[in-house]
């Protein structure tokens, strides 16, 4: 992915590549965790809870959707009554 990012002159496309790279790494981590769990106990799958910044997650998703639809007029509006929201 780094090779692709270096070859792309457009900042918009570079951001899309960065987001894709981040998402791919998250998926790899999740798959590895599931495989480790499956090897230990074939009947149960345990999810590892981790603290999540929901505002950051929503912001990243909004940016990605906006980049994917940059060729179309669109508007993404986020409203929050909380300054920060964390889930465990």
Secondary structure, 3 states (H helix, E strand, C coil): CHHHHHHCCCHHHHHHHHHHHHHHHHHHHHHHHHHHHHHHCCCCCCCCCCCEEHHHHHHHHHHHHHHHCCCCCCCCCCCCCCCCCEEC
